Amino acid sequence: MLSKPLLRLLASALLLLSAATALSAADDYVKSIEKWRAERVAELTTVDSWLTLIGRHELSHGRHTLGSAAGNDIRLAAGPGRLGVITYAEDGRVTLDLADGVGAKIDGTEARSAELIYQSEKPTYVRFGTANFYILSRDGKLYVRVRDSESPHRKNFAGIDYFPIDPAWRIEAQWVPFNPPHQTNITYTAGQTLPAPVPGKAVFTHEGHTIELIPIGDNGDLLFFVISDQTSGIETYGASRFVYASMPKSGEKVILDFNQAHNPPCVFTVFSVCPLPPKENRMPFPIRAGEKIYRDGPH
């Protein structure tokens, strides 16, 4: 039988071990968020990030000249004065005829004309100098989306400001799947309202409030939450922030890590349209975690 002094010593050792384990876990968590932040900044500053968008031009049926000079039907913010002619046929085909001597390439080739593929995960890219464009299909409309790796927004990227990392904002929520999925209407910053599938809800309590967050879209194993809270429009972007979470397996909790709450693309460029949070995701308390409002944004 162990003596009382030995028992006290053993208990103290166990407490120290438990504290050390907790400190190690907290340190690992902080490092994981710091890693996520570094990856986020690296993604934002790549040559094809949101910061490089310089144009989004709706494409109507017919034949249109495009280039940076005045008088073009589609006036680009970069590139040659006359890049060429783009045609959107009634059958849905989009073709491009490049002007002579512009030095542009279509999907890496020096072809002077080609059909531009847009109904694919790999659309046709037209590159000229540091800029490029491709055809974007959204909600039955086509757009010429233009990027420039030398965009002032990318070159003068101001960095991201964050709230302090707080493990308390890593919340384990009850996952309630919907089978079949429900549907909700989502309003976008451009004003349109569109239906979106809702695969379930994440339920948790905070400060006496029961919150039932709903993810939107069909993103496979990834849940996409559009949220707002009482910091919105003051310390964080007024419209929304985004949070992603892994789809839990049956009976498991869903992890809502608000330390990874981040700004939507429309914080960084006027050439993006973003969803606004559904009423369920407008939380009546401040979430001082994740990204703060971008100090050099267009809004």
PyMOL commands that set and color helices and strands:
alter all, ss='L'
color gray80, all
select helices_A, chain A and resi 4-44+50-52+152-155+167-169+258-260+265-267+279-281
alter helices_A, ss='H'
color red, helices_A
select strands_A, chain A and resi 53-59+62-67+74-75+84-88+94-98+105-106+113-115+126-128+131-138+141-148+170-187+193-206+209-213+222-227+241-246+254-257
alter strands_A, ss='S'
color yellow, strands_A
deselect
rebuild
show_as cartoon
